[in-house]
């Protein structure tokens, strides 16, 4: 089976908190695309998150466009704004949390199916950022255990669908699947870099 154009591949970037996954994913996006879209699933529900959003707005780069969508990310992946040549989704963990808390566990499967379908049919490359939560202790609450299980299943399904999978540990990338490397698009590498006009969930 022929490999897809590296700039149109689906890449999953996994890691724990402050593992460097979001920073790596952003650098990979900037190295792969000239006009990337930042699809943020976070919302400004408290002062700390609002501060993050404001900081990134001050650091706006003309290369990035931001769309904030807490639930229907499949719709954005399937039909991104015009002029965007790749999509960075940060992150699937907050997205899953949003779905569980707002729509309930019964809706998770439908949301995942819609996302997988949009990834298969997307004409653009997509980088997905997600937390690896299975290395810690068993959560004490039923909701916590349900979330941990759903996150693990989500990561497995996204990894199976992705062309490439990277696990970030202490800021270092370990490629688990496919070929993932920087400088896939030399023209993009020379363009100006900067943070997207969106919140990020992992500033490392």
Buried (B, 14 or more C-beta within 10 A) or exposed (E): EEEEEBBBBBBBBBBBEBBBBBBBBBEBBBBBBBBBBBBBBBBBEEEEBEEBBEEBBEEBBEBBBBBBBBBBBBEBBBEBEEEBBBBBBBBBBBBBBBBBEEEEEEEBEEBBEBBBBBBEEBEBBBBBBBBBBEEEEEBEEEEEEBBBBBBEBBBEBBBEBBBBBBBBBEEEBEEBBBEBEEEBBEEBBEBEEBBBBBBBBBEB
